[in-house]
Amino acid sequence: MFIIVYYLLQNNTVSYFTFSTSFQLKTLFFTGSRVSHRDSSLLFIQTLTTLNLGENQIGVEGAQAIGQALQTNKVTQTMILFNFYHIHLSLFIQTLTTLNLNGNEIGDQGAQAIGQALQTNKVTQIMILFNFCHIHLSLFIQTLTTLYLYNNQIGVEGAQAIGQALQTNKVTQTMILFYFYHIHLSLFIQTLTTLNLNWNQIGDEGAQAIGQALQTNKVTQTMILFNFYHIHLSLFIQTLTTLYLNGNEIGDQGAQAIGQALQTNKVTQIMILFNFCHIHLSLFIQTLTTLYLYNNQIGVEGAQAIGQALQTNKVTQTMILFYFYHIHLSLFI
């Protein structure tokens, strides 16, 4: 399957590019010599975003075929932008975001195929931006965000495969921004945020695999920003936020593994900001916020482990701010 990318510049230059369903924007590189006053750029890239195969009989072979196709479902982006004046640059990038395989008897082998595919389901973004004046930059990036595997006879091996895949389900973002005047910068980034494994048979060993995976389910963000005037900066970043494990024969050992994982399920953010005037800064960052463990066999020890873990379920944030004037700072983490 191929897609056509439509890339429009207001100077009446229209180009068409052909990519496979694996979209990898290796480098987006502009210099001031190529972009003039009041230019506007739009990059809109979309493949199939929703696939609903619930309550069919695709079985193992069907799941393997789906998994093979999903191996290219990722976004890799590098942006090097400098010397811009009065620019509107918008990037809207989506691969498959919702996959429903409920009630398909895919079993462990099918889950392994899906898990192998999910190992490439991630966003890696590097942004180096400097010397901007009167800029609107908007980024909307999504890979697979919702996966339904309810009632699929998935056992320990299948859960282990999905758990291994989730270890790479993350957002890694590095931003280096400086010398900005009158800037609007908006980032919306998501990887897998909802995983439904209700009413399978993953047991304690499967829960341990999921728990081990959750130890790496986090957002790591480094921002170095300086010399800004009249700036609006908005960030929305999510990894796995909702996990359904109802009716999976999970006991105390599985609950302890989940609890141990929750101790590292966090947001780590480092921000170094200085020389700002008239700034609006908004951050919305989430890792796991909702966990369903209804109808398992968790006893006192398992509940104690989860309770102890929640004491460390936190956000670690370091902010170094100086030389600020007229600032609005909003954090939702």
C-alpha positions in Angstrom: 0.0 0.0 0.0 1.3 3.5 -0.8 0.2 6.9 0.2 0.6 10.3 -1.5 2.0 13.1 0.6 0.7 16.5 -0.3 3.1 19.3 0.5 2.0 22.8 -0.3 3.9 26.1 -0.3 2.1 29.4 -0.8 4.6 30.3 -3.6 2.5 28.0 -5.8 5.0 25.2 -5.7 3.3 21.8 -5.4 5.2 18.6 -5.0 4.1 15.0 -4.6 6.1 12.4 -2.8 5.4 8.6 -2.6 6.1 6.7 0.6 5.3 3.1 1.7 3.0 2.7 4.7 6.1 2.9 6.8 6.5 6.7 7.1 10.0 7.7 8.2 10.6 11.4 7.8 14.4 11.1 7.9 15.1 14.8 7.8 13.0 17.9 7.3 15.5 20.6 6.6 14.8 24.2 5.6 17.0 27.3 5.6 16.0 31.0 5.5 17.3 31.3 2.0 14.5 29.0 0.8 11.6 30.4 2.8 10.4 34.0 2.4 8.0 36.3 4.2 4.5 34.9 4.9 5.2 31.4 3.6 3.1 28.5 4.9 3.9 24.8 4.8 1.6 21.9 5.4 2.6 18.3 5.7 -0.4 15.9 6.2 0.5 12.2 6.3 -1.9 9.5 7.1 -2.2 5.8 6.5 -5.0 3.5 7.6 -5.8 4.7 11.2 -8.6 2.3 12.5 -8.9 -1.4 11.9 -11.8 -3.3 13.5 -11.7 -7.1 13.1 -13.5 -7.9 16.4 -15.6 -11.1 16.7 -14.3 -12.8 13.6 -12.3 -16.0 13.3 -9.0 -14.7 12.1 -7.1 -17.1 14.3 -3.3 -17.5 14.5 -2.5 -17.1 10.9 -4.6 -13.9 10.5 -3.0 -12.4 13.6 0.4 -13.2 12.2 -0.5 -11.4 8.9 -1.7 -8.4 10.8 1.5 -8.4 12.9 3.7 -8.6 9.9 2.0 -5.6 8.4 2.3 -3.6 11.6 6.1 -4.0 11.8 6.4 -0.7 9.8 4.0 1.2 12.0 6.2 3.9 13.4 7.3 7.5 13.1 11.0 8.6 13.1 11.4 12.3 12.7 14.4 14.6 12.7 13.8 18.4 12.2 16.6 20.9 11.7 15.0 24.4 11.1 16.7 27.8 11.3 16.5 31.3 10.0 12.7 31.6 9.6 10.5 34.7 9.5 6.7 34.6 9.6 6.2 30.9 9.0 3.2 28.5 9.6 4.5 24.9 9.6 2.1 22.1 10.5 2.9 18.4 10.6 0.1 15.9 11.0 1.4 12.3 11.0 -0.6 9.2 11.8 -0.1 5.5 11.2 -2.6 2.8 12.4 -3.9 4.1 15.8 -6.7 1.7 16.7 -6.7 -2.1 16.3 -9.6 -4.2 17.5 -9.0 -8.0 17.6 -11.4 -8.9 20.3 -12.8 -12.4 20.3 -10.7 -13.9 17.5 -9.0 -16.9 19.2 -5.6 -15.7 18.2 -4.0 -17.5 21.2 -0.3 -17.2 22.2 1.1 -17.5 18.7 -1.1 -14.7 17.4 -0.3 -12.5 20.4 3.4 -13.2 19.8 3.1 -11.9 16.2 1.3 -8.8 17.4 3.9 -8.3 20.1 6.7 -8.6 17.7 5.1 -5.9 15.5 4.6 -3.6 18.4 8.3 -3.5 19.0 8.6 -0.9 16.3 5.5 1.1 17.5 7.2 4.2 18.8 7.9 7.9 18.2 11.5 9.1 18.1 11.8 12.9 17.6 14.7 15.2 17.5 14.1 19.0 17.0 16.8 21.6 16.6 15.3 25.0 16.0 16.9 28.5 16.1 16.6 32.0 14.8 12.8 32.2 14.5 10.5 35.2 14.2 6.7 35.1 14.2 6.4 31.3 13.8 3.5 28.9 14.2 4.8 25.3 14.5 2.3 22.5 15.2 3.2 18.8 15.4 0.6 16.0 15.8 2.2 12.5 15.8 0.5 9.2 16.6 1.4 5.5 16.2 -0.8 2.7 17.5 -2.6 4.1 20.5 -5.4 1.6 21.2 -5.2 -2.2 21.1 -8.1 -4.5 22.0 -7.2 -8.2 22.6 -10.2 -9.1 24.9 -11.2 -12.7 25.1 -8.5 -14.3 22.8 -7.2 -17.2 24.8 -3.9 -15.5 25.3 -1.8 -17.2 27.9 1.7 -16.8 29.4 3.7 -16.9 26.2 1.4 -14.4 24.5 1.5 -12.0 27.4 5.3 -12.3 27.5 5.5 -11.3 23.8 3.3 -8.3 24.3 5.2 -7.3 27.4 8.5 -7.5 25.6 7.0 -5.3 22.9 5.8 -2.7 25.4 9.4 -2.2 26.5 9.9 -0.1 23.4 6.6 1.6 23.6 7.8 5.1 24.5 8.3 8.6 23.4 11.8 9.9 23.3 12.1 13.6 22.6 14.9 16.0 22.5 14.3 19.7 21.9 17.0 22.4 21.5 15.4 25.8 20.9 16.9 29.2 21.0 16.6 32.8 19.7 12.9 32.9 19.2 10.5 35.9 18.8 6.7 35.7 18.8 6.4 31.8 18.5 3.6 29.4 18.9 4.9 25.8 19.3 2.4 22.9 19.9 3.4 19.2 20.2 0.9 16.3 20.5 2.7 12.9 20.7 1.2 9.5 21.5 2.3 5.9 21.4 0.2 3.0 22.8 -2.1 4.4 25.5 -4.8 1.8 25.9 -4.3 -2.0 26.1 -7.2 -4.3 26.8 -6.2 -7.9 27.8 -9.4 -8.7 29.7 -10.6 -12.3 30.0 -7.5 -14.1 28.8 -5.4 -16.5 30.8 -2.1 -14.7 31.3 -1.8 -15.7 35.0 1.0 -14.7 37.3 3.8 -15.3 34.7 2.0 -13.2 32.1 1.4 -10.4 34.7 5.1 -10.5 35.5 5.9 -10.0 31.9 3.5 -7.1 31.6 4.9 -5.7 34.8 8.5 -5.9 33.6 7.5 -4.1 30.4 5.8 -1.3 32.4 9.2 -0.5 34.0 10.2 1.2 30.7 6.8 2.7 30.0 7.7 6.3 30.5 8.3 9.7 29.0 11.8 11.0 28.9 12.0 14.6 27.9 14.9 17.0 27.8 14.3 20.7 26.9 16.9 23.4 26.6 15.3 26.7 25.8 16.7 30.2 25.9 16.4 33.7 24.5 12.6 33.7 24.0 10.2 36.7 23.6 6.4 36.4 23.3 6.2 32.6 23.2 3.4 30.0 23.4 4.7 26.5 24.1 2.3 23.6 24.5 3.3 19.9 25.0 0.9 16.9 25.1 2.7 13.6 25.5 1.3 10.2 26.5 2.6 6.6 26.7 0.4 3.7 28.1 -2.2 5.3 30.4 -5.0 2.6 30.6 -4.4 -1.1 31.1 -7.2 -3.8 31.4 -6.2 -7.1 33.1 -9.6 -8.2 34.4 -10.3 -11.9 34.7 -6.8 -13.1 34.0 -6.2 -15.5 37.0 -3.6 -13.1 38.4 -2.5 -13.9 42.0 -0.2 -12.4 44.5 3.0 -13.0 42.5 1.5 -11.3 39.4 0.3 -8.4 41.5 3.7 -8.0 43.1 5.2 -7.8 39.7 2.7 -5.1 38.6 3.4 -3.3 41.8 7.2 -3.3 41.3 6.7 -2.0 37.8 4.6 0.9 39.0 7.5 2.1 41.1 9.2 3.1 37.9 6.2 4.2 35.9 6.8 7.9 35.9 7.6 11.0 34.0 11.2 12.2 34.0 11.5 15.8 32.8 14.5 18.1 32.7 13.8 21.7 31.7 16.5 24.5 31.5 14.8 27.8 30.6 16.3 31.3 30.7 16.0 34.7 29.2 12.2 34.6 28.7 9.8 37.6 28.2 6.0 37.2 27.9 5.7 33.4 27.9 2.8 30.9 28.0 4.1 27.4 28.8 1.7 24.4 29.1 2.7 20.8 29.7 0.4 17.8 29.7 2.4 14.5 30.3 1.0 11.1 31.3 2.1 7.5 31.8 -0.1 4.8 33.4 -3.1 6.5 35.1 -5.8 3.7 35.1 -5.3 0.0 36.0 -8.1 -2.6 36.0 -7.5 -5.9 38.0 -11.1 -6.9 38.6 -11.9 -10.6 39.1 -8.4 -12.0 39.7 -7.0 -13.9 42.7 -5.1 -11.2 44.3 -4.8 -11.5 48.1 -3.3 -9.5 50.9 0.3 -9.7 49.8 -0.5 -8.7 46.2 -2.6 -5.7 47.4 0.2 -4.7 49.8 2.7 -4.7 46.9 0.5 -2.5 44.7 -0.2 -0.2 47.6 3.5 0.2 48.4 4.2 0.9 44.7 1.6 3.7 44.5 3.6 5.5 47.2 6.4 6.0 44.6 4.1 6.5 41.6 5.2 10.0 40.9 6.6 12.6 38.6 10.2 13.6 38.7 10.7 17.1 37.4 13.7 19.4 37.4 13.2 23.0 36.2 15.9 25.6 36.1 14.2 29.0 35.4 15.8 32.4 35.5 15.5 35.8 33.9 11.7 35.6 33.3 9.2 38.4 32.8 5.4 38.1 32.5 5.1 34.3 32.6 2.1 31.8 32.5 3.3 28.3 33.5 0.8 25.4 33.5 1.7 21.8 34.3 -0.5 18.7 34.1 1.6 15.7 34.9 
